[in-house]
Amino acid sequence: MPRLSMLPTLVREVFGTRDFPREPEPALVMEDKEQVAAYAEAGRIDGVMSAAYLFQTSRIIPTIYGKKKILDLGCGPATQLAQLAEFLPDTSFTGIDLSEEMISDAKQYVSKKNLQNVDFILGDITKLQMLDAQSFDGVISTMALHHLPSYDDLHRCFEEIKRVLKPGGVLYLTDFGRLKSLQSVLFFAYQNKAYQPHSFSLDYERSLRAAFLPSEFNKLLGVFSGNVKAYSTFGIPILVILKTPDIEIPKALISQLREEKRKLPTKYQRELNDIRLFFGLSGLKNDLF
Ligand SMILES: C[S@@+](CC[C@H](N)C(=O)[O-])C[C@H]1O[C@@H](n2cnc3c(N)ncnc32)[C@H](O)[C@@H]1O
């Protein structure tokens, strides 16, 4: 996210009018082998999504810290999930995804990392009947909700989250927010095209076209009790977070997070700083870096 080149997008998004409708993802579930591989690769080690994953980890840890059982909706190749499971070995995580290809990739990834605190279910995040009511201390989801075909499916998913969460359970949902202009979508989808496979850029473009409006997420907050708050990146609501309040975490975990940041290539450290800045300007407090 280089800052100066983002200026025209900022102006367009703040002062412009909406110029394209929502287009649900053509492939709702990510089953294509090449697409799954490109997506998984983008997040691993020094991939183009590594800054975004570390940012989400730094925000999810203080949301779920100390909780025993966490459900991850639309876990995909488990890049995010595995990073959280490494940071929080005393928490057990269940990832659910409707794509067999993703679940198979995810299983291989966590077994290669020798993580004992993660398991997986093949299933639909709008129909969680295989899970008991009030069986999880927390629910998380990263970059998956825009795959749902309609607002009604998103509503169904939120009702299911409420059902499987224990009273007082914690919540962290994050996804893309719908931009006003198609030009902004193309700017973000292709800005790193030199570093990422074309199928990843295309997937990014489709995701941004399929994103729900921040106002739609806000409307659905009513499903949960009053302690879930919504945040989005300042000016350009490309990312949205719905979360319960932070819990205090040990200093050692904060040092570990900072160490992970230092390991990122410089351009991704800069990107991580930009995401932090844009959420900070929107009022998201308690930045751990
Ligand atoms: C873009 S990936 C995000 C993966 C992961 N959470 C991350 O942050 O990298 C979205 C995932 O949602 C899954 N998905 C889409 N619709 C779903 C549904 N109805 N139920 C379960 N998973 C679904 C897709 O198969 C895909 O793996």
Ligand as a Chemical Component Dictionary entry (heavy atoms), coordinates in Angstrom:
data_LIG
# 
_chem_comp.id                   LIG 
_chem_comp.type                 NON-POLYMER 
_chem_comp.pdbx_formal_charge   0 
_chem_comp.three_letter_code    LIG 
# 
loop_
_chem_comp_atom.comp_id 
_chem_comp_atom.atom_id 
_chem_comp_atom.alt_atom_id 
_chem_comp_atom.type_symbol 
_chem_comp_atom.charge 
_chem_comp_atom.model_Cartn_x 
_chem_comp_atom.model_Cartn_y 
_chem_comp_atom.model_Cartn_z 
_chem_comp_atom.pdbx_ordinal 
LIG C1  C1  C 0  -10.275 -16.197 0.705 1  
LIG S1  S1  S 1  -10.305 -17.686 1.590 2  
LIG C2  C2  C 0  -9.837  -17.169 3.228 3  
LIG C3  C3  C 0  -9.079  -18.234 3.947 4  
LIG C4  C4  C 0  -8.492  -17.872 5.326 5  
LIG N1  N1  N 0  -9.483  -17.549 6.295 6  
LIG C5  C5  C 0  -7.473  -16.780 5.225 7  
LIG O1  O1  O 0  -7.606  -15.733 5.881 8  
LIG O2  O2  O -1 -6.495  -16.976 4.488 9  
LIG C6  C6  C 0  -12.025 -17.961 1.786 10 
LIG C7  C7  C 0  -12.370 -19.389 2.125 11 
LIG O3  O3  O 0  -13.778 -19.493 2.417 12 
LIG C8  C8  C 0  -14.232 -20.755 1.927 13 
LIG N2  N2  N 0  -15.712 -20.713 1.809 14 
LIG C9  C9  C 0  -16.453 -20.045 0.910 15 
LIG N3  N3  N 0  -17.769 -20.251 1.143 16 
LIG C10 C10 C 0  -17.853 -21.054 2.215 17 
LIG C11 C11 C 0  -18.945 -21.609 2.949 18 
LIG N4  N4  N 0  -20.207 -21.342 2.632 19 
LIG N5  N5  N 0  -18.665 -22.422 3.993 20 
LIG C12 C12 C 0  -17.362 -22.694 4.331 21 
LIG N6  N6  N 0  -16.289 -22.189 3.684 22 
LIG C13 C13 C 0  -16.538 -21.375 2.642 23 
LIG C14 C14 C 0  -13.490 -20.923 0.623 24 
LIG O4  O4  O 0  -13.460 -22.266 0.198 25 
LIG C15 C15 C 0  -12.112 -20.385 1.005 26 
LIG O5  O5  O 0  -11.277 -21.388 1.473 27 
# 
loop_
_chem_comp_bond.comp_id 
_chem_comp_bond.atom_id_1 
_chem_comp_bond.atom_id_2 
_chem_comp_bond.value_order 
_chem_comp_bond.pdbx_ordinal 
LIG C1  S1  SING 1  
LIG S1  C2  SING 2  
LIG S1  C6  SING 3  
LIG C2  C3  SING 4  
LIG C3  C4  SING 5  
LIG C4  N1  SING 6  
LIG C4  C5  SING 7  
LIG C5  O1  DOUB 8  
LIG C5  O2  SING 9  
LIG C6  C7  SING 10 
LIG C7  O3  SING 11 
LIG C7  C15 SING 12 
LIG O3  C8  SING 13 
LIG C8  N2  SING 14 
LIG C8  C14 SING 15 
LIG N2  C9  SING 16 
LIG N2  C13 SING 17 
LIG C9  N3  DOUB 18 
LIG N3  C10 SING 19 
LIG C10 C11 SING 20 
LIG C10 C13 DOUB 21 
LIG C11 N4  SING 22 
LIG C11 N5  DOUB 23 
LIG N5  C12 SING 24 
LIG C12 N6  DOUB 25 
LIG N6  C13 SING 26 
LIG C14 O4  SING 27 
LIG C14 C15 SING 28 
LIG C15 O5  SING 29 
# 
